[in-house]
């Protein structure tokens, strides 16, 4: 079945109207991902920098956790949120904060050192960090899923099968 040219022109105009939103959403997602990468990666010294250092080398699993955190945060910011539900939305803040604690150097964290000391940081906190990473990624995935399900979608969410 072919589409009549008039119908095709209408579809092109509707697609052009959505492009500014898509560009803004993409820009918002890219900026949020870059900010998350810097906010988590620089202080934890996963991204090498002259301002922060680590006593314990970066562990192999910290790179994928940082990458997944950046991607999930960017997805959250890239999804459109309904205006009426703005006050009750899940945010990625708790997940990102947990990621900072999960991927940070266990003996470089002043709160951990003051609370449980250096031996506690290595013996108790370091083994707990991968669990914190899983919890943080689960929180971030939950926030993205919640936002995805609550998004306004208009014509794009119509069921392909109508009865």
C-alpha positions in Angstrom: 0.0 0.0 0.0 1.4 3.4 -1.0 1.0 6.6 0.9 -0.6 9.5 -0.9 1.8 12.5 -1.3 -0.5 14.8 0.8 -0.4 12.4 3.7 3.4 12.2 3.4 3.7 16.0 3.5 1.6 16.1 6.7 3.8 13.4 8.3 7.0 15.3 7.4 5.7 18.6 8.9 4.7 16.8 12.1 8.2 15.2 12.2 9.8 18.6 11.8 7.8 20.0 14.7 9.2 17.3 17.0 12.8 17.9 16.0 13.4 20.9 18.3 12.3 18.9 21.3 14.5 15.9 20.2 17.5 18.2 19.8 16.9 19.8 23.2 16.5 16.4 24.8 19.6 15.1 23.2 21.6 18.2 24.2 20.2 17.9 27.8 21.2 14.2 27.9 24.7 14.8 26.6 25.4 17.7 29.0 24.0 15.6 32.0 26.2 12.7 31.0 29.3 14.9 30.7 28.6 16.6 34.0 28.0 13.2 35.7 31.3 11.8 34.2 33.2 14.8 35.7 31.4 14.9 39.0 31.9 11.2 39.7 35.1 10.6 37.7 37.3 13.5 38.8 37.0 13.3 42.7 37.3 9.5 42.7 40.3 9.8 40.5 39.0 7.3 38.0 39.7 10.1 35.5 43.3 11.0 36.1 43.7 14.6 37.2 46.2 16.7 39.2 43.7 17.7 41.9 42.8 14.3 43.4 44.7 11.1 44.1 44.1 7.5 45.2 45.9 5.3 47.6 44.3 2.2 46.2 44.4 1.7 42.4 41.2 1.8 40.4 39.6 -1.6 40.3 38.5 -3.2 37.1 34.7 -3.0 37.9 34.8 0.8 38.6 35.1 1.7 35.0 31.9 -0.1 33.8 30.0 1.2 36.9 31.1 4.8 36.0 30.1 4.2 32.4 26.7 2.8 33.3 26.1 5.6 35.7 26.8 8.2 33.0 24.5 6.4 30.5 21.6 6.0 32.9 21.9 9.6 34.1 21.9 10.8 30.5 18.9 8.7 29.7 17.0 10.1 32.6 17.7 13.6 31.6 16.9 12.9 27.9 13.4 11.6 28.6 10.6 14.0 28.6 8.7 14.4 31.9 5.1 15.4 32.1 4.5 18.9 33.5 1.8 17.8 35.9 3.9 15.1 37.5 7.1 17.1 38.0 6.8 17.1 41.8 6.6 13.3 42.2 9.3 12.1 39.8 12.2 9.8 40.7 15.6 11.5 40.4 19.0 10.0 39.8 20.6 11.9 42.7 20.7 9.0 45.2 22.1 6.6 42.6 24.8 9.0 41.5 25.7 9.8 45.2 25.9 6.0 45.9 28.1 5.6 42.9 30.6 8.2 44.2 30.9 6.1 47.5 31.0 2.8 45.5 33.8 3.7 43.1 35.8 6.0 45.4 39.1 4.9 47.0 38.2 3.2 50.3 41.0 4.8 52.3 40.6 8.3 50.6 37.0 8.8 51.8 37.3 11.0 54.9 33.8 10.0 56.2 34.8 6.3 56.1 38.2 6.9 57.7 36.7 9.0 60.6 33.9 6.5 61.2 35.8 3.1 61.0 39.4 3.9 60.5 41.9 2.7 57.9 41.8 -1.0 58.7 38.0 -0.8 58.7 38.0 1.0 55.4 40.1 -1.8 53.8 38.6 -4.7 55.7 34.9 -3.7 55.8 34.2 -0.8 53.4 36.2 -2.1 50.4 34.3 -5.4 50.2 31.0 -3.5 50.5 31.7 -1.2 47.6 30.7 -3.6 44.8 27.3 -4.1 46.5 26.9 -0.3 46.7 27.6 -0.1 43.0 24.9 -2.7 42.2 22.4 -0.8 44.4 23.3 2.5 42.8 22.8 1.1 39.3 19.5 -0.4 40.4 18.3 2.9 41.7 19.4 4.7 38.5 17.7 2.0 36.3 14.6 2.3 38.4 14.5 6.1 38.0 14.9 5.8 34.3 12.2 3.1 34.0 9.9 5.2 36.2 10.5 8.3 34.0 10.1 6.2 30.8 6.7 4.9 32.0 5.5 8.3 33.1 6.4 10.2 29.9 3.8 11.9 27.8 3.9 10.3 24.4 0.9 11.5 22.3 0.6 9.8 18.9 3.8 7.9 19.3 2.4 5.5 21.9 -0.7 4.4 20.0 -1.1 0.6 19.9 -0.1 -0.8 16.5 -3.0 -3.3 16.7 -6.5 -1.7 16.9 -9.7 -3.8 17.3 
